[in-house]
Amino acid sequence: MIGPDTGVRVYLACGTTDMRKGIEGLAALAQDVLRQKAAGGAVFAFCGKRGDRLKLLHWDGQGFCLYDKVLERGRFPWPAAKDGAARLTSAQLAMLWEGIDWRRPDWGVPPARVG
């Protein structure tokens, strides 16, 4: 994914967000709801009511970048509104973007050592 560096702070807005919002509306949510400076370099993640659309808002130092992904099948794993906001790692963000449940990843069996 073209986008923020690893190690970036990631804030997830729990519950649903009106996906008609653009950069200005999402930046206002980041400040008012998540209590973070929208232009502070963090990534803010928002999900719609159906759960199939994800928007990421990121300030790259020159301006805002808005990433939008819509799944053809399935839903993004998303916490309920009662959870408020969640803080994710950049690895969890990568899993979320791919539709993997970042809350319970299945790492499988580690590879066997050879010789």
Phi, psi and omega in degrees: 000131172285130181163211186294154179290162173292151182087001179288149175286137181233127178241129181251127178275105182295157183081194184256154179234146175292110185284000173282346181292142176256204184301312183296316180294319180289324177296322177295321177296319179301319181281315187280318185267312183273350177059040179233151177287118185299325181264029182268002178095356179279167174255135179243127183250136181225145181229145181276178184297319181285342178082004182259358182237135180232134174236135176243132177246131184215133173267120184261009180104337178246334182179178180276142172246136179238117178256136184227127178227134177239124178282138175288323177223149175086186183224153174285140175291121187220134178287156180289162182300329182298340180282349178073256179233152179234149177254127181244158171273167177295330177293319177295323176298318178298319177295315179302313181301328179273359179085011179275141179289100183291345181280330182220064181292143178258102185280344179075190180277133178294152180296147180287144178281140179256131174050000000 
